Amino acid sequence: MNSGKPSFQFAVHHPHPRLSELVNHYLWIRGDEHFNPVFLPDTINVIIFQLAGQVNETNHPDQKPLSGTRISGSFSVKRNFQPQAQFEVLMAILKPYALYTLIGINMEPLNNEIIDLANILGRKQVELLERRLASVTDLRMKINLVEVFLYQKLSAARRSETTVKEALQLIDRTGGLLPSPEIARQVHVSQRTLERHFNEVVGLNVKKFSSLVRMKMAVAQVALDIPYSRIIYEGDFFDQSHFIRNFKQYTGMAPRHFARTGLLSSKVVDFLQLYLNTLG
């Protein structure tokens, strides 16, 4: 009988230094049919390699099994998944501009979408990588194969926009609180140019991306039991009702409920919290 506790294992591995500009970390997860995760909205790019089993996205209308090797850009809505059997996945958790750098495609259509990588790179190339991953059992060796694949893509890819990288650094340093006109001024472009480049490279507009960064910080603070007054002040929320409303839109729960059950349940997975867990 399911106890309600998370029925999964995970491990985090750091990238080779030559890929650290693109890859945050690699996340390996193994679970069973009792693990039905909800992934919170996030600004990251992800490449997912399904090593075993199948996974459905349950909030998708037809709930078809996801492809074996798939990519996801930034997403601004929660996602619900359901493994169909015991499963194992390896995910390359990337910087917000990384898929644009590696593949050279406009990221805006990928917002809130999960795409079969073979639809972009071709079935032959992806199936070759999948066969290589299946031929080794050691996780570190699988990650090495993924890194060779990524490095080969990097060597042939066009460089991402310097303007967008500078804007991302500003957003990160200010916790998503800097208005887009000020970001444009500091990176020395017009706001229209910044928005056009940002949408193309990241897949979200500057305001939406910044709001996700701000909410991720608020979620981390709630999980650490930081007083609401401090979160509201540091996050530049109008008042407590404004904070609670935004929090519920982001997580689906009120802050107090989330602090009690959210990150400790088998229901919610947050990339940031998984990473923080490995540090403690």
N, C-alpha and C positions, 0 to 999 in steps of 0.2 A: 504494500500500500504506500502511496506517495506521502511522505512526511511533510511536504510543502517546502522543504529546504532545496536550494539549488542542486540539481543533479547533473553537475558538469565539472570538468576540469579545465583550467586554462594556464597558459604560460606566455610570458612576454620576452621577446628577444630583440636586442638592439641591432640596428643596421650596420653594415660596413661603413667606415668613415667616408668612402667615396660616394655613398648614396645618402648620407645624412641630410643633404639639402632637400631631398625629396621624401624620404621615408622617416616617419616618426618612430615606428617600431613594428614588429611582426607579432600578431596575436594568434595563438593556437587555442582552439576550443574543441573539446570532445564532450558529448552529452548523449542523452537518451530521449525517449519520447515524452518524458515528464518535464523536460525543459522547454518551455514555450516563451522565449524572451521577447521583450519589448525594447527596441533600441530608441533612445531619445534622439531628438533632432540634433544634428551635428554639422560642422563646417568641413569635416575631413573628406578626402577622397579615399576609396578603398578598392583594392583588387582582392577578390575572394576566390580561393581554390578549394573546391569541395573534394576532400580526400576520401570520404566515406559517407554513405547514406544520402538522403535527399532532404531538402528543406523547402517548404512552401512559405510564401509571403501571404499571410491570412487576410490582410486588409486589401489585397488585390482582388478585383471582381471575380476572376476565374480561378484563383488560387492554384495556378499551375506550378509544378516543381520548378525551382530556379535552376538555371543552367549550371554546369559543373564549374566553369571558370567565368566569373562575372565581375563587372565593375559598377561602382556606385559613386556618383558625385555628391556634392553637398545636399542635405535634405532638411527641410524645414517642418516636417510633420513626423510624428511617431510612427514606427514600423513594428508590426507584429509578425512573428515567424513561428512556424511549427515544424519541427523535424518529423519526418515520416518513419524513421527508424533510428537505431543508434547511428550517430553521425560524428564526423570530424571535419573541421575546416581550418585552413590556414589563411589569415588575412594580412595583407600588407596595408598598414594604416599610414596613409600618405598625407603630405602637406596639401593645403587647399588648392594649390596650383599644379600639383604633380602630374595629374592625368593629362592636362593640357601640354605640359612639357614633354611627357613621354609619348603621347599619341598625336598631339597637334590638332585636336579637334575642338570645335566650339563647345564649351561645357554647359551653356545655358539650357539646351534641350535635355541634358542629363539630370537637371535638378529634380529631386524626388523620384528618380528612375533607377532601376537596376537593369543593366544591359549585358547580354551575352558578349564576352570579349571577342568571340569568333566573328560576330557581326561586323566588327571593326577591323580586326587584323587578319581575318580569314581562318577558315576551319583547319586547314593543314597546319599552320603555325601553332595554333592553340592545342590541337590534339597531340602534336609532338611534345610540347611542354607537359601536358597531362600524362603522357606515357612515361616520360622521364621521372615525374614526381611519383608515379605508382611503382617505379622500379626500385626505389630505395625506401627503407623503413625508418632510418634515423631522421628525427625532426631537423637537426642542424643541417644535414645533407639536403633535405627538401628546401630549407631556407636558402642554402647556397645556390641551388638550381634557380630559385626565384630571383636571387640577386644577379646571377649571370644574365637572366632574361631581361631584367630591368636595366642593367648596365648596357646591354646591347641596344635596347630601345633608346636610352639616353644618348648614346653616341651618334644616333641617326636623327635625333629629334631637333626641332628648332627650339631656341631658347625662349623661356617664358618672359613675359613683359616685366622689365625692371620696375616700371611704375607700379605695377600691381604688387610686386614683392615689397616695395617700400611702403605701400599703403597697408598691406597686411601686417607689417612690423609695427606701424603706428597703431593700428587697431588692437593688436596684441598688447602693446605697452600701456595703452590707456584703458584696457578692459572693455573695449567697445563703446566708450563714452564720447569719443571725438566725433563731432558732426561731419558729414561727408563734405560740405564746402571747405571746412578747415583741413580735412585730409587732402583734398585736391590742391589747396593752396600750398601745403607743405611738401607735396611731391611735384609741384610746379607744372600742373596741367589744369585744364578747365574741368569743371565738374562733369560736363557732358562726356569729355574724353575719358575721364576716370571711370565713369559708370559703364561706358561701352567696353573698355578693356576689362573691367572687373567682371562683368557678366560673361564675357567670352572666356576668360581664363578660369574663373571660379565657379560660375554657374548661378550665382546669386548677386543681387544688387548690394551696394555698400551698406545701406541701412539694414537690410535683412541679415546680412552676414554679421554686422556689428551687434545686432540684437541677440543673435544666437551666442556670440561670445559672452555678452553680458549675462545671459541666462545660465550659461554653463558655469560661470563664476558664482552666481547666486545658488545654484544647485549644490556646488561643492561646499559653499558656506553653510547652507542648511544642513548638509550631511555632517558637518563638523560642529553643529549646534551653536553657530555664531548668532548672537542676538539679532532679532529682526531689525531693530533700530539701526544697527551698524550696516546690515546688508542694504537696507533702503537708502541710507546715506551714501555708501560707497558705490551703489549701483545706480544712483541718480533716479530712483523711482519717486513719483510724486508723493505717494503716501502708502500706508499699509495695504489699503484695498487695491491700489494699482499694482503693487508688488504681488499680492496673492493672485489677482486675476491673471497676470502675465505668467506666474509660476504654474498655475493650473493649465493654461494653454500649452505650456511647454512640456510638462510631465504628465498631465492628466490627473494630478492629485493636488490637494492643498498642501502647503509646506509642512504643517505639523504631521499630517498623515504620511507624507513622503519620508520625513525624518524617522518615523517609527517603523515603517514597513518597506519603503521604496527600494533603496539600494541593498537591503538585507533580504529581499524576497527573491523568489525564482522568476519573478515577472519582469523586472526592469534591469537592463544592462546599460551601463554608461561607460564609454571608452575611457573617459578620464578617471572614473572611480576604479575600474579594473587596473589601470596603470598605477594609481596611488596605492592600491592594495599591495602591489609587489614591492613598494618602497618601505612599507611598514613591517 
